[in-house]
Amino acid sequence: MRIQRQQYLEKLISKMDNGRVKIVTGIRRCGKSYLLFEIFVDYLKSIGVKSDQIITISLDDDANLRLRNPIELGRHIRSLITDKSARYYVLIDEIQFVHDIQNPYIDDVTARVTFTDVVLGLMKIPNADIYVTGSNSKMLSSDVLTQFRDRGDEIRIFPLSFAEYCQTGNGDKIAAWRDYRTYGGMPVIPGLSSHEEKSRYLKDLFTWTYLRDILERHRISKDGDILASLVDIIASAIGSLTNPLKLSNTFKSEKHAEISPQTIDRYLQILQDAFLISKARRYDVKGKRYISTPAKYYFTDIGLRNARLSFRQNEETHIMENILYCDLARRGFDVDVGVVEHNGRNSTGKSIRTQLEVDFVINRGYQRVYIQSALSVADPDKRRQEIASLVRIPDSFRKMVLTGGSVNPWMDENGIFYMGILDFLLNENALDM
């Protein structure tokens, strides 16, 4: 079954012919090539763009080995742009396969021609619109935008959202949720039938694609075991506050290894650049400031996280929180972890200050929403515990509690809105209800 991925198609359409290179980024195997070469090409044809005005080049195809030379690639594309009155759309997949070569026109062995030079040169063709995708090596990390400076627009692709995942099934959203929270949303997963197939695919993808790419890119093969152990520690602690010092101490106590906080911090950044994990910073709601440490880390795909742990840690509370974080980021929100300081008294009457947590403080433009993720609030004491931070926020922005399963939406006496996680994930406009 074809998944249209309408959100990303609309982003591509909105950026057509804007004079900038469109850079499709995201974790490997999340559907970047399919979006560009299938969905976007079909759209171009539907609005009347002729086939010979759509130039598609897959650089991972051995038929295009010659075009991995940057000069040959530029020359080949220019040879196909034959009509100055027509608009051409140039789609280059896996551009990281373009090799840096010595500039043959400059007598200097340090002068290089790169894929960046090719793309920036193509952008000067007045009737050409340029789109590129890439995965490993140079295109693996978010720093690709730095290479294009202010001349590129990033379109970040995520694995399938829960709503997209449901398009592949029989309409049973409960069964779909059970699969999704276990195996995640990598586009290949819905086509695999057994646990063994899905598990093997995810484990191999993590080890032989993601980790290998990172080790090769950053030349840290000697620390491969350290990086893998760090991934496992983060995977075991999604939704928990941590920092490089705490993780360094974990290595000492559990792995009997001396790893400096500086090294841990560097590896965390590498994992973020590879789109494997994301960092959620803490935000002091009353003080209106960020707290530098500790922070939370979430996996871009929950199935990859679960597979990394051999599906041993299936605590739904943290899994639901991870999925919600990714879906909010996919919707274009900046997502932080909220902190609300509260002055109270202990059992002896002594004045104490406590920090209450808001799972997510999300912002987009002038819109802000405070969200608490809770598996259940059926018990009154549990509900009071979950909303303790929300009721102490001194502003009028929207406050929500998302609970496990599917429940009828309702609002309590504090103006806090309650909704089931499944209904939220399936409704792109849920925050406007």
N, C-alpha and C positions, 0 to 999 in steps of 0.2 A: 504493500500500500504506500502511495506517495504522501509524504508529509509536506505540506506547502511552506511551512516556516514563514508565515505572513509577516511577522514582526520585522524580520531581517530583510525580506524583499522590499517592504515599504521604506526601510532605511536606505537601501540601495537606490530605489527610485527617487527618493528625496534629494539624493546627492548627485544625480546624473548631471553631466555637463556643467559642473561647477568649477572647472578649471583646476581641480586638485586630484591627486591620485587617491583612489579608494583602496584602503588596506584592510583586508578581511583577516582578523586575528582570532585566536582562541586555541584551546587545548587541542592537541592532535586527535584526529578521528571524530571530531564533533560535527562534521558536516559542512565545512567551509567550501570544499570543491563542489559538492553537490549543489549547494546554494547558488554558486556562481555559474557553473557550467550547465546545469539543468534548469533550475527554477528561474534564474535571471535571464538566461538565453531565451527560454520560452516566453517570458514577458516581453523582451525586446521584439521578438517576431510577432507577438500579438498586437503591438502598436505600429507595425508596418516596417520595422527595420529589416532590410534584406539580409539574407544569409551571408553574402559576400561582404557585408559591412560589419559583420561580427567576426573578429579575429580571435580564435581561441587557441591557446598553446599550453599543453601539459608537459612541463619540463621533466617530470618523472617518467615519461614515456621514452623508451630507448630509441624510438624513431626520431626523436628530437635531440639526440646527443649533440649534434653540431650547434644547436641553438643555446647550449649551456655556455658557449663563448659569448661574452656580453656584446662584443662588436658584431658578431654574426647575428645575434638576436635582434639588435637594433636595425641592422641592415635588412633582415628578413621581414620585419614588421613594416618598415617603410616601403618595401617593394609591394606590399599588399594594399597600401593606401594609394589607390590609383586615381580616384575621382576627387578633385579638390572641392567639389560642390556637395559631396555627400558626407554624412557624419559616420565615423567609424568608432566601434566599441572594441577596445583591446583588452582581452581577459587572459592574464598570465597566471597559471597555477603552479604552485611550488617553486616560486622564484628563487628560493635559496639554493637551487641546483645550479644557478649561474655561478661560474668560477671567476674569481678575481684573476686577472692576467696583467702582465706588464704592459704598460701603454706603449704600443709600437711606434708612436709618433713623437715620443719624447726620449731623449738620450739620457735616461735616468732609471736605474734598476729599481728604485723605490717608488716610481710613479706607477700607479695601478689603475685599471679600469674595473669597476664593480657593477653589480646589478643596480645599485643606486644611481650611478651615472646614466645607465640605460634608461631607467624609468624617468628620471628628470629630463633627459633629452627627448623622450617620446612626448612628455607633457607640453613641449614647445610646439608640437604639431597642432595647428589651430583647429583642425577638424577631427581630432582624436580624443577619446575619453578613456582613461586608463584605470584598470582594476587589477589588483594582484592579491594572491593568497600565498601563505607560506607557513611552514610548521617548524622544522627543526633548525639547528645551527643558527644562522643569523636571524632568521625570521621566528625563532622559537620564543623569544622574549619580547616584552613590551617596548624595549628600547628601539625597535624598528622605526617608531614614529620620530625618534630623535634624528635618525638618519635622513628622514625627509623633512625635518624641521617643521616649518609652518605651511608646508605644501601638501600635507597628507591628511585624510580623514580616516580615523579608525572605525571599523564596524566590528564590534566584539560579538563573537558567536559563542553561545553556551550549548552544552548538551541539551537533549530534548527536555522541555519543561514537562510537568505532569500533565498539563492540558494537551500538549503535543503527543505525549506518550499514550494518552487515552484514545487518540485517533487510530492507533494501530491495533486496538483490541475489539472486543465484542460489545462494548458499552457498559460492562460491569465495572464501575469505578472503584468498588471495594477491592475486587480482585486485582485491578490495575494498580491500586495503591500498595497492596501487599507486594507485588512484583517490583514496583518502582522504588519503594523504600529499601528493598533488598539489593536490586541489581542496577539501579540508577537509570540514567537516560542517554547513554551512548547509543547512537542511532542503529548500530548493528544488533544490539541486545534484543529488541522485539522479534527479530527474525530467528533467534536461537530458541530451541524448544526445551532443553533440559538444564537442570542446575549445573551439571558437569560442563556443558558447553559454555554456559554463561560465565561460570567461575574461571574456567581455563582462559577464555578470551580476555577477561578483565585482568587476571593476574599476569598473563603474558604481555598485555598492552602496557601495564605499569612497569614491568621489569625491562622488557626488551625494546620498548619505544620511548617512554618518558624518562626513566632513570638513565638509560644508555645515552640518550640525546643530551641530557644535562651533564653527565660525566664527560662526554666528548667535547661539548661546547666550552665548558669551563676548565677542562684539563685537570680534573680532580679525581682521576681513577683510583689513586692511592687511598683516597678517603671514601671510596664507594660504600664500604660497610657502615661508615659513620652516617653518611647521608641516608642510607636505607633505614638505619636504626632511628634516625630523627623522624623520618616519615612515619614509622610505626608508632613512635611516641605521640606524635601529633594526632595520628589516626585514633589512638586510644583515648585521647583527651579532647575530642571536639566539644565545643561548648564550655570548655573550662578555661579559666584565666591562667595565663602563663607568660613567661618572658625568658630571654636567653640565659639569665643567671639561674633561674629555676630549672630550665632544661639541662644546663650544664651540671647542676647538682644531681639531676636524675641520671645522667650518664655515669656519674661517680658511684651512685648507690646501686643502680641496676645493671649497668654495663661494665662497671669497674674500669672506666676509661676517663682520662683527663682531657676534656674538650673545652676550650675556652669559650666564654660567652660571646666573644667577638666572632669566633668561627661559627658558632651556632647562629648568630645574627646574620652572618653572610649567607649561610645555607638556607635560612628561612627566606631571605630575599630572593635567592635563586629559584626556590620552589614557587614563590609568588610570580616571578617573571615568566616562569614556564606555564603559568595559569593552572597549576595543580592545586594550589591552596590560595585562600584569600585571608587577609588580616582585617579584623574588626577592632578599631580603636575604641577606648572608653571615653565617654563624653559626660562631663559633669553638667547635668541639666540645670540645676539652680545657679551654679557658678559660671555657666556658659563658657566652658573651656575644655580642652582636651587633656586627658591624663595620659602621660607618655607610656606608662607601664603599670600593670600588665595588660595583655590584650588577649583576644580569642582568635583562633584559626579555624577555618572551615574548608572542606574539600569542595572543589568545583563539581565533582560528581560523586554522589554518595555510594554508588556501586563500586567505584574504584577504591574508595575508603574501606568498604566492607570486605571486598576481595583481598585487600592488602592484609586484613586481619583474619583471613580465612573464614569470614562470616561468623566469627565467635562472639562479637560484641554487638548484639542487636537491640540495644536499649532504645526504645521508640522515642523517648523524650528528646534525647540528643540528636537522633537521626531526623526527627521532625524539625528541630531547630536548624540543622544544617541545610535541609531542603528549603526551608522558608528563607534563610539567608540568601541562598543562590537565586531563588525566584524573585526576591526583592531587588537584588542587583541586576538581574536580567530585565526587570521592568524599568531600569534606569535610575533607581534611587541610590543615593549615598547612604550606606548602612553603617551605623555605629552601635556600640553597646552603651546603654545609658546607666548613669549613676545618680541616685537621689540621696543626698545627705539628710538625715533626720535626727533631730534632738529629742531624746526621750529619757525615761528613767528605768532602771533595773528593778528587780524584786525588792531591793533594800531601800529604794527611793533615791538612789544616787543618779545624778544626771550623767547620761552617756550619749555619745554620738555614734550613729550607725550608718552604714552605706547600704542602701537598698538598690537592687539591680532592675533595670528595664532591659528586657532581652534585646530589643532593637529600637533605636531612634532613627527614623528614615527621613531623608530630606530630598526634595526635588524642586528646585526653584524656590517659590514661596510656600510650598506645601511641606508640612511636617506631620508625622503620625508616630505615636508611641505604641509599640506592639509587645505584648507578652505572649509567649508560646507556652501552653500548658496542656498536658495530656488529658486532664480532666479537672473540672471545677464543680463537680456534682456535690461534693462535700462542702458545707458552708465554711468550715475552718480552712480548708484548702483554698477556697475561692478568696477569702480574706487575705491569706498569705500571698497569693498570686497578684492581687491588685494593690498590695500595700505600697508599692512604689508609685503606681499610677495615680492613686488618690492624693498623693503628696506633691504632685507636679503642679506648680503655681501658674500655669498658663491655660489657655483655652483650646490648644491644638487637640486634634482627635486622638482618642485613646481606645485601643482594641485589645481583646484577648482572643487568641486563636486556639481552639481546642482540638483534641484528636477526633478523627472520624468526621461524620456529617451531622450537624445539629441545626435546628431552626434558629436563625439569627434573632438576637434580642438585645435590649439595652437595660442596664440596671439603674438604680436610683442615683448613682454617681455620674451618669452619662457615659459609662464605659460600654462599648459595643462588643458583643460576643458573637463568634462565628466559627463554624467548623473548618478545619484546615483544608479538607477536600473541596468544599465549596469556594473557599478563598482562592486556591490554586487554579480552579477551573473557571474563575471569573476575573477577567483582566480588569474589570471596573469595580472590583470589590471594595477598594478603598474609598470609593465615592458613594457607597450605600449609606 
